[in-house]
C-alpha cells in the first residue's frame, strides 16, 4: 500500500459558464416582465 500524500486543488473563483449566466438572467427578466410560470426547454444549468 502506498503512503504517498496527495493534494486536491480547488479552482477559485468557481461559478457558472457565461452561457448559463446569460440563460439565468434571461429567465429572471422573463419572470419580471411576464410573471410566473416561465417554462424553459431542456436544462439551464449543465455540467
PQR file with spaces between the fields and no chain letter, atoms N, CA, C, O and H, PARSE charges and radii, in Angstrom:
ATOM       1  N    UNK     1       0.843   -1.186    0.000 -0.4000 1.5000
ATOM       2  CA   UNK     1       0.000    0.000    0.000 -0.0000 2.0000
ATOM       3  C    UNK     1       0.889    1.251    0.000  0.5500 1.7000
ATOM       4  O    UNK     1       1.899    1.299    0.702 -0.5500 1.4000
ATOM       5  N    UNK     2       0.518    2.231   -0.768 -0.4000 1.5000
ATOM       6  CA   UNK     2       1.310    3.451   -0.896 -0.0000 2.0000
ATOM       7  C    UNK     2       0.968    4.435    0.215  0.5500 1.7000
ATOM       8  O    UNK     2      -0.192    4.560    0.607 -0.5500 1.4000
ATOM       9  H    UNK     2      -0.303    2.193   -1.338  0.4000 1.0000
ATOM      10  N    UNK     3       1.973    5.126    0.717 -0.4000 1.5000
ATOM      11  CA   UNK     3       1.744    6.148    1.745 -0.0000 2.0000
ATOM      12  C    UNK     3       1.967    7.546    1.180  0.5500 1.7000
ATOM      13  O    UNK     3       2.152    8.509    1.925 -0.5500 1.4000
ATOM      14  H    UNK     3       2.915    5.025    0.399  0.4000 1.0000
ATOM      15  N    UNK     4       1.946    7.641   -0.142 -0.4000 1.5000
ATOM      16  CA   UNK     4       2.154    8.924   -0.809 -0.0000 2.0000
ATOM      17  C    UNK     4       1.020    9.888   -0.472  0.5500 1.7000
ATOM      18  O    UNK     4      -0.152    9.521   -0.548 -0.5500 1.4000
ATOM      19  H    UNK     4       1.796    6.859   -0.747  0.4000 1.0000
ATOM      20  N    UNK     5       1.364   11.111   -0.103 -0.4000 1.5000
ATOM      21  CA   UNK     5       0.371   12.134    0.206 -0.0000 2.0000
ATOM      22  C    UNK     5      -0.070   12.811   -1.088  0.5500 1.7000
ATOM      23  O    UNK     5       0.755   13.180   -1.924 -0.5500 1.4000
ATOM      24  H    UNK     5       2.317   11.410   -0.041  0.4000 1.0000
ATOM      25  N    UNK     6      -1.368   12.966   -1.236 -0.4000 1.5000
ATOM      26  CA   UNK     6      -1.913   13.633   -2.424 -0.0000 2.0000
ATOM      27  C    UNK     6      -2.659   14.880   -1.993  0.5500 1.7000
ATOM      28  O    UNK     6      -3.158   14.969   -0.872 -0.5500 1.4000
ATOM      29  H    UNK     6      -2.038   12.667   -0.556  0.4000 1.0000
ATOM      30  N    UNK     7      -2.726   15.839   -2.898 -0.4000 1.5000
ATOM      31  CA   UNK     7      -3.384   17.108   -2.635 -0.0000 2.0000
ATOM      32  C    UNK     7      -4.490   17.344   -3.648  0.5500 1.7000
ATOM      33  O    UNK     7      -4.351   16.988   -4.818 -0.5500 1.4000
ATOM      34  H    UNK     7      -2.321   15.767   -3.810  0.4000 1.0000
ATOM      35  N    UNK     8      -5.570   17.933   -3.209 -0.4000 1.5000
ATOM      36  CA   UNK     8      -6.647   18.340   -4.107 -0.0000 2.0000
ATOM      37  C    UNK     8      -6.628   19.861   -4.168  0.5500 1.7000
ATOM      38  O    UNK     8      -6.658   20.533   -3.137 -0.5500 1.4000
ATOM      39  H    UNK     8      -5.682   18.222   -2.258  0.4000 1.0000
ATOM      40  N    UNK     9      -6.579   20.398   -5.384 -0.4000 1.5000
ATOM      41  CA   UNK     9      -6.576   21.844   -5.576 -0.0000 2.0000
ATOM      42  C    UNK     9      -7.920   22.232   -6.180  0.5500 1.7000
ATOM      43  O    UNK     9      -8.310   21.722   -7.230 -0.5500 1.4000
ATOM      44  H    UNK     9      -6.554   19.852   -6.221  0.4000 1.0000
ATOM      45  N    UNK    10      -8.616   23.130   -5.514 -0.4000 1.5000
ATOM      46  CA   UNK    10      -9.930   23.580   -5.976 -0.0000 2.0000
ATOM      47  C    UNK    10      -9.762   24.961   -6.607  0.5500 1.7000
ATOM      48  O    UNK    10      -9.193   25.869   -6.000 -0.5500 1.4000
ATOM      49  H    UNK    10      -8.300   23.544   -4.661  0.4000 1.0000
ATOM      50  N    UNK    11     -10.259   25.104   -7.821 -0.4000 1.5000
ATOM      51  CA   UNK    11     -10.157   26.379   -8.540 -0.0000 2.0000
ATOM      52  C    UNK    11     -11.004   27.443   -7.860  0.5500 1.7000
ATOM      53  O    UNK    11     -12.067   27.156   -7.310 -0.5500 1.4000
ATOM      54  H    UNK    11     -10.721   24.367   -8.314  0.4000 1.0000
ATOM      55  N    UNK    12     -10.518   28.664   -7.906 -0.4000 1.5000
ATOM      56  CA   UNK    12     -11.272   29.775   -7.345 -0.0000 2.0000
ATOM      57  C    UNK    12     -11.095   30.970   -8.269  0.5500 1.7000
ATOM      58  O    UNK    12      -9.969   31.193   -8.713 -0.5500 1.4000
ATOM      59  H    UNK    12      -9.654   28.898   -8.352  0.4000 1.0000
ATOM      60  N    UNK    13     -12.070   31.721   -8.579 -0.4000 1.5000
ATOM      61  CA   UNK    13     -13.455   31.517   -8.172 -0.0000 2.0000
ATOM      62  C    UNK    13     -14.137   30.459   -9.031  0.5500 1.7000
ATOM      63  O    UNK    13     -13.748   30.210  -10.173 -0.5500 1.4000
ATOM      64  H    UNK    13     -12.985   31.540   -8.218  0.4000 1.0000
ATOM      65  N    UNK    14     -15.142   29.857   -8.462 -0.4000 1.5000
ATOM      66  CA   UNK    14     -15.942   28.870   -9.195 -0.0000 2.0000
ATOM      67  C    UNK    14     -17.284   29.506   -9.531  0.5500 1.7000
ATOM      68  O    UNK    14     -17.737   30.424   -8.847 -0.5500 1.4000
ATOM      69  H    UNK    14     -15.458   30.059   -7.535  0.4000 1.0000
ATOM      70  N    UNK    15     -17.903   29.017  -10.575 -0.4000 1.5000
ATOM      71  CA   UNK    15     -19.206   29.559  -10.938 -0.0000 2.0000
ATOM      72  C    UNK    15     -19.684   28.973  -12.251  0.5500 1.7000
ATOM      73  O    UNK    15     -19.087   28.041  -12.791 -0.5500 1.4000
ATOM      74  H    UNK    15     -17.535   28.271  -11.130  0.4000 1.0000
ATOM      75  N    UNK    16     -20.759   29.528  -12.748 -0.4000 1.5000
ATOM      76  CA   UNK    16     -21.348   29.051  -13.994 -0.0000 2.0000
ATOM      77  C    UNK    16     -20.603   29.631  -15.189  0.5500 1.7000
ATOM      78  O    UNK    16     -19.948   30.668  -15.085 -0.5500 1.4000
ATOM      79  H    UNK    16     -21.244   30.285  -12.309  0.4000 1.0000
ATOM      80  N    UNK    17     -20.710   28.950  -16.319 -0.4000 1.5000
ATOM      81  CA   UNK    17     -20.121   29.472  -17.553 -0.0000 2.0000
ATOM      82  C    UNK    17     -20.958   30.668  -18.026  0.5500 1.7000
ATOM      83  O    UNK    17     -22.051   30.916  -17.517 -0.5500 1.4000
ATOM      84  H    UNK    17     -21.242   28.108  -16.403  0.4000 1.0000
ATOM      85  N    UNK    18     -20.431   31.393  -18.996 -0.4000 1.5000
ATOM      86  CA   UNK    18     -21.106   32.597  -19.490 -0.0000 2.0000
ATOM      87  C    UNK    18     -22.481   32.292  -20.067  0.5500 1.7000
ATOM      88  O    UNK    18     -23.410   33.081  -19.898 -0.5500 1.4000
ATOM      89  H    UNK    18     -19.543   31.191  -19.410  0.4000 1.0000
ATOM      90  N    UNK    19     -22.624   31.155  -20.748 -0.4000 1.5000
ATOM      91  CA   UNK    19     -23.918   30.791  -21.329 -0.0000 2.0000
ATOM      92  C    UNK    19     -24.975   30.531  -20.277  0.5500 1.7000
ATOM      93  O    UNK    19     -26.129   30.929  -20.438 -0.5500 1.4000
ATOM      94  H    UNK    19     -21.869   30.513  -20.886  0.4000 1.0000
ATOM      95  N    UNK    20     -24.588   29.863  -19.199 -0.4000 1.5000
ATOM      96  CA   UNK    20     -25.530   29.593  -18.108 -0.0000 2.0000
ATOM      97  C    UNK    20     -25.888   30.896  -17.407  0.5500 1.7000
ATOM      98  O    UNK    20     -27.057   31.128  -17.100 -0.5500 1.4000
ATOM      99  H    UNK    20     -23.651   29.540  -19.069  0.4000 1.0000
ATOM     100  N    UNK    21     -24.898   31.753  -17.148 -0.4000 1.5000
ATOM     101  CA   UNK    21     -25.190   33.055  -16.533 -0.0000 2.0000
ATOM     102  C    UNK    21     -26.202   33.832  -17.366  0.5500 1.7000
ATOM     103  O    UNK    21     -27.151   34.404  -16.830 -0.5500 1.4000
ATOM     104  H    UNK    21     -23.948   31.565  -17.398  0.4000 1.0000
ATOM     105  N    UNK    22     -25.993   33.849  -18.676 -0.4000 1.5000
ATOM     106  CA   UNK    22     -26.906   34.577  -19.578 -0.0000 2.0000
ATOM     107  C    UNK    22     -28.304   33.972  -19.558  0.5500 1.7000
ATOM     108  O    UNK    22     -29.295   34.701  -19.569 -0.5500 1.4000
ATOM     109  H    UNK    22     -25.222   33.385  -19.112  0.4000 1.0000
ATOM     110  N    UNK    23     -28.390   32.643  -19.529 -0.4000 1.5000
ATOM     111  CA   UNK    23     -29.694   31.972  -19.505 -0.0000 2.0000
ATOM     112  C    UNK    23     -30.446   32.282  -18.217  0.5500 1.7000
ATOM     113  O    UNK    23     -31.654   32.521  -18.246 -0.5500 1.4000
ATOM     114  H    UNK    23     -27.585   32.051  -19.521  0.4000 1.0000
ATOM     115  N    UNK    24     -29.749   32.281  -17.096 -0.4000 1.5000
ATOM     116  CA   UNK    24     -30.397   32.579  -15.811 -0.0000 2.0000
ATOM     117  C    UNK    24     -30.894   34.021  -15.797  0.5500 1.7000
ATOM     118  O    UNK    24     -32.007   34.288  -15.344 -0.5500 1.4000
ATOM     119  H    UNK    24     -28.768   32.087  -17.073  0.4000 1.0000
ATOM     120  N    UNK    25     -30.088   34.942  -16.286 -0.4000 1.5000
ATOM     121  CA   UNK    25     -30.509   36.348  -16.349 -0.0000 2.0000
ATOM     122  C    UNK    25     -31.726   36.498  -17.256  0.5500 1.7000
ATOM     123  O    UNK    25     -32.646   37.251  -16.935 -0.5500 1.4000
ATOM     124  H    UNK    25     -29.184   34.726  -16.654  0.4000 1.0000
ATOM     125  N    UNK    26     -31.743   35.798  -18.369 -0.4000 1.5000
ATOM     126  CA   UNK    26     -32.871   35.862  -19.299 -0.0000 2.0000
ATOM     127  C    UNK    26     -34.153   35.362  -18.650  0.5500 1.7000
ATOM     128  O    UNK    26     -35.210   35.971  -18.817 -0.5500 1.4000
ATOM     129  H    UNK    26     -30.996   35.186  -18.630  0.4000 1.0000
ATOM     130  N    UNK    27     -34.071   34.262  -17.914 -0.4000 1.5000
ATOM     131  CA   UNK    27     -35.253   33.735  -17.223 -0.0000 2.0000
ATOM     132  C    UNK    27     -35.717   34.715  -16.151  0.5500 1.7000
ATOM     133  O    UNK    27     -36.919   34.926  -15.989 -0.5500 1.4000
ATOM     134  H    UNK    27     -33.212   33.768  -17.778  0.4000 1.0000
ATOM     135  N    UNK    28     -34.780   35.317  -15.418 -0.4000 1.5000
ATOM     136  CA   UNK    28     -35.164   36.298  -14.398 -0.0000 2.0000
ATOM     137  C    UNK    28     -35.857   37.503  -15.028  0.5500 1.7000
ATOM     138  O    UNK    28     -36.826   38.021  -14.472 -0.5500 1.4000
ATOM     139  H    UNK    28     -33.803   35.145  -15.550  0.4000 1.0000
ATOM     140  N    UNK    29     -35.368   37.950  -16.181 -0.4000 1.5000
ATOM     141  CA   UNK    29     -36.017   39.070  -16.884 -0.0000 2.0000
ATOM     142  C    UNK    29     -37.418   38.684  -17.347  0.5500 1.7000
ATOM     143  O    UNK    29     -38.347   39.486  -17.250 -0.5500 1.4000
ATOM     144  H    UNK    29     -34.581   37.529  -16.632  0.4000 1.0000
ATOM     145  N    UNK    30     -37.574   37.461  -17.851 -0.4000 1.5000
ATOM     146  CA   UNK    30     -38.894   36.989  -18.283 -0.0000 2.0000
ATOM     147  C    UNK    30     -39.856   36.945  -17.102  0.5500 1.7000
ATOM     148  O    UNK    30     -41.027   37.301  -17.239 -0.5500 1.4000
ATOM     149  H    UNK    30     -36.819   36.809  -17.930  0.4000 1.0000
ATOM     150  N    UNK    31     -39.366   36.511  -15.943 -0.4000 1.5000
ATOM     151  CA   UNK    31     -40.217   36.493  -14.748 -0.0000 2.0000
ATOM     152  C    UNK    31     -40.644   37.904  -14.362  0.5500 1.7000
ATOM     153  O    UNK    31     -41.798   38.126  -13.997 -0.5500 1.4000
ATOM     154  H    UNK    31     -38.415   36.222  -15.832  0.4000 1.0000
ATOM     155  N    UNK    32     -39.715   38.862  -14.443 -0.4000 1.5000
ATOM     156  CA   UNK    32     -40.050   40.249  -14.119 -0.0000 2.0000
ATOM     157  C    UNK    32     -41.080   40.817  -15.093  0.5500 1.7000
ATOM     158  O    UNK    32     -42.001   41.526  -14.688 -0.5500 1.4000
ATOM     159  H    UNK    32     -38.777   38.681  -14.740  0.4000 1.0000
ATOM     160  N    UNK    33     -40.920   40.501  -16.378 -0.4000 1.5000
ATOM     161  CA   UNK    33     -41.820   41.049  -17.394 -0.0000 2.0000
ATOM     162  C    UNK    33     -43.189   40.383  -17.409  0.5500 1.7000
ATOM     163  O    UNK    33     -44.213   41.061  -17.494 -0.5500 1.4000
ATOM     164  H    UNK    33     -40.171   39.925  -16.707  0.4000 1.0000
ATOM     165  N    UNK    34     -43.207   39.054  -17.326 -0.4000 1.5000
ATOM     166  CA   UNK    34     -44.439   38.302  -17.553 -0.0000 2.0000
ATOM     167  C    UNK    34     -44.975   37.588  -16.325  0.5500 1.7000
ATOM     168  O    UNK    34     -46.128   37.159  -16.318 -0.5500 1.4000
ATOM     169  H    UNK    34     -42.375   38.503  -17.257  0.4000 1.0000
ATOM     170  N    UNK    35     -44.163   37.453  -15.290 -0.4000 1.5000
ATOM     171  CA   UNK    35     -44.582   36.718  -14.094 -0.0000 2.0000
ATOM     172  C    UNK    35     -44.523   35.217  -14.321  0.5500 1.7000
ATOM     173  O    UNK    35     -44.354   34.744  -15.445 -0.5500 1.4000
ATOM     174  H    UNK    35     -43.225   37.802  -15.296  0.4000 1.0000
ATOM     175  N    UNK    36     -44.664   34.485  -13.234 -0.4000 1.5000
ATOM     176  CA   UNK    36     -44.616   33.019  -13.368 -0.0000 2.0000
ATOM     177  C    UNK    36     -45.906   32.488  -13.965  0.5500 1.7000
ATOM     178  O    UNK    36     -46.925   33.175  -13.899 -0.5500 1.4000
ATOM     179  H    UNK    36     -44.801   34.869  -12.320  0.4000 1.0000
ATOM     180  N    UNK    37     -45.906   31.323  -14.532 -0.4000 1.5000
ATOM     181  CA   UNK    37     -44.760   30.436  -14.715 -0.0000 2.0000
ATOM     182  C    UNK    37     -43.993   30.780  -15.988  0.5500 1.7000
ATOM     183  O    UNK    37     -44.568   31.241  -16.974 -0.5500 1.4000
ATOM     184  H    UNK    37     -45.078   30.765  -14.585  0.4000 1.0000
ATOM     185  N    UNK    38     -42.703   30.548  -15.945 -0.4000 1.5000
ATOM     186  CA   UNK    38     -41.849   30.649  -17.129 -0.0000 2.0000
ATOM     187  C    UNK    38     -41.311   29.252  -17.388  0.5500 1.7000
ATOM     188  O    UNK    38     -40.705   28.641  -16.508 -0.5500 1.4000
ATOM     189  H    UNK    38     -42.236   30.172  -15.144  0.4000 1.0000
ATOM     190  N    UNK    39     -41.527   28.755  -18.573 -0.4000 1.5000
ATOM     191  CA   UNK    39     -41.075   27.409  -18.929 -0.0000 2.0000
ATOM     192  C    UNK    39     -39.825   27.503  -19.791  0.5500 1.7000
ATOM     193  O    UNK    39     -39.710   28.379  -20.648 -0.5500 1.4000
ATOM     194  H    UNK    39     -42.019   29.251  -19.288  0.4000 1.0000
ATOM     195  N    UNK    40     -38.902   26.600  -19.554 -0.4000 1.5000
ATOM     196  CA   UNK    40     -37.697   26.524  -20.380 -0.0000 2.0000
ATOM     197  C    UNK    40     -37.627   25.147  -21.012  0.5500 1.7000
ATOM     198  O    UNK    40     -38.134   24.164  -20.471 -0.5500 1.4000
ATOM     199  H    UNK    40     -38.995   25.889  -18.858  0.4000 1.0000
ATOM     200  N    UNK    41     -36.993   25.104  -22.156 -0.4000 1.5000
ATOM     201  CA   UNK    41     -36.832   23.837  -22.854 -0.0000 2.0000
ATOM     202  C    UNK    41     -35.431   23.314  -22.557  0.5500 1.7000
ATOM     203  O    UNK    41     -34.443   23.997  -22.828 -0.5500 1.4000
ATOM     204  H    UNK    41     -36.581   25.902  -22.595  0.4000 1.0000
ATOM     205  N    UNK    42     -35.341   22.142  -22.018 -0.4000 1.5000
ATOM     206  CA   UNK    42     -34.092   21.499  -21.595 -0.0000 2.0000
ATOM     207  C    UNK    42     -33.537   22.182  -20.344  0.5500 1.7000
ATOM     208  O    UNK    42     -34.199   23.032  -19.749 -0.5500 1.4000
ATOM     209  H    UNK    42     -36.143   21.586  -21.798  0.4000 1.0000
ATOM     210  N    UNK    43     -32.336   21.809  -19.956 -0.4000 1.5000
ATOM     211  CA   UNK    43     -31.742   22.310  -18.715 -0.0000 2.0000
ATOM     212  C    UNK    43     -31.060   23.654  -18.934  0.5500 1.7000
ATOM     213  O    UNK    43     -30.437   23.886  -19.970 -0.5500 1.4000
ATOM     214  H    UNK    43     -31.798   21.118  -20.439  0.4000 1.0000
ATOM     215  N    UNK    44     -31.185   24.536  -17.945 -0.4000 1.5000
ATOM     216  CA   UNK    44     -30.457   25.804  -17.992 -0.0000 2.0000
ATOM     217  C    UNK    44     -29.031   25.578  -17.491  0.5500 1.7000
ATOM     218  O    UNK    44     -28.066   26.022  -18.113 -0.5500 1.4000
ATOM     219  H    UNK    44     -31.691   24.347  -17.104  0.4000 1.0000
ATOM     220  N    UNK    45     -28.914   24.892  -16.374 -0.4000 1.5000
ATOM     221  CA   UNK    45     -27.603   24.609  -15.782 -0.0000 2.0000
ATOM     222  C    UNK    45     -27.191   23.207  -16.203  0.5500 1.7000
ATOM     223  O    UNK    45     -27.941   22.247  -16.025 -0.5500 1.4000
ATOM     224  H    UNK    45     -29.698   24.532  -15.869  0.4000 1.0000
ATOM     225  N    UNK    46     -26.003   23.102  -16.757 -0.4000 1.5000
ATOM     226  CA   UNK    46     -25.496   21.811  -17.234 -0.0000 2.0000
ATOM     227  C    UNK    46     -24.121   21.571  -16.640  0.5500 1.7000
ATOM     228  O    UNK    46     -23.559   22.431  -15.962 -0.5500 1.4000
ATOM     229  H    UNK    46     -25.394   23.882  -16.901  0.4000 1.0000
ATOM     230  N    UNK    47     -23.588   20.385  -16.908 -0.4000 1.5000
ATOM     231  CA   UNK    47     -22.280   20.065  -16.316 -0.0000 2.0000
ATOM     232  C    UNK    47     -21.152   20.694  -17.072  0.5500 1.7000
ATOM     233  O    UNK    47     -19.990   20.522  -16.704 -0.5500 1.4000
ATOM     234  H    UNK    47     -24.045   19.687  -17.459  0.4000 1.0000
